[in-house]
Amino acid sequence: QKEKFAITSDEYGEYAFCVYASKLEYLNLKKARFTIKLHREYDQNIEEAAKTQHISSIQLAARQIANKTQEFIDIQEYERREEDVLAEENQKVNRRVIYTTVFQLSLIHI
């Protein structure tokens, strides 16, 4: 059974999605599959604002550059946080591999 829904937001950032079974028959499933598709749309109509606010073309260009710069900074911050999480996960896995290897070697020598 496929269900679809859409969420829109004007803010960048991390979002949490909670998926739960609303029917008892779904609780017996061992696996559930769901897909999240993210579509980025940056729809800030600066040209329309320029007409209503009587902004010069240089001010308009400056605003567009500022908006693009902020968007780029937000993306970089998000990717930096994700990289930190992945690096921490990698260190945990490496420690587990070392512990397992040491344990196996100790069993071989006994």
N, C-alpha and C positions, 0 to 999 in steps of 0.2 A: 504494500500500500504506500503510495507516494503522497506526501503532503508538501505544499509549498507556502512560503510566506516571505514577506519582504520587510526589511527594516531600513530606515533612512536616518542619517545623522548629519548634523552640520559640524560636528567636532571630530578631530582626529584622536586616536588613542586606542587603547586595548578594550575589547568588549568581551564579556563572558556570556556564553550561551548555555542554557540548561536544557537538556533533553531528558524527558521522562516518559514512562509508559502510562498511558491513560486507561488502558484496558488490561485485564489480567492475562489475556492470551499472549501479550507481548513480554510479560515477565518470564515466560518459559523459554524464550529465545536465548541461545547461547551467544549469538552475535547479532548485532544490529549495525546497519550501515546508514550513514548519513553524510551528506555533502554540503559544504558551505562554499558558496561562490561569492567573492567580493568584487564589486564593481565600483571603481573610483570615478566619481564624476565631480569635477570642479566647476561648478556652474555659478560663478559670481559675475553678474552682468555689469561689468565696469563701464562699458560703453553707454549703457542706459543711465547709469549714475552720472556719467560725465555730462549728458544732455540736461539732466534735471538740476545738477549742482553747478553748472557753468565752469567746468574744470578745463584748463588748457591741455593741449596735447602732451606737453612735457609732464604735467602733473599726472595725467592719465597713464603715461608710460611708467612713471615712477611708482604709481600704485600697483600696476601690473607686475613690475619687477619685485616689489616688496611682497606681494601675494605669492608669487612663485618661489621667492626665497624662503618665506615662512613655510610653505608646503614642503620644500626640500629639507629644511631643518627638522620639521616634524617627522619626515620619513627617516632621516638619519638617526634621530633619537630612538625611534621605534626599533630600527635595525640594530642599533648598539645594545639596547636592552635584550633583544633576542639573541644576539651574539654572546652576551654574558651568560644567559641561561644555558645555551648550548655548550659553552666552555665548561661551566660547572658540571653539567651532565657528563661531559667527556672525562673530566677528572674523576668523577665517581665510578665510571665504568673502568677506567684505567686502574684505580685502586682495587676494584673487585677482581680484575684479571690478575693483578700481582698477588693478592691474597690467595686466590685459587691456585695459582702456579706454585706458590710457596707450600701450600697444603699438599698439593699433589707430589711435589718433590720430597716432602717429609714422609709421605706414605711409601714412596718408592724406596727410600733408604731404610725403612723399618723392616 
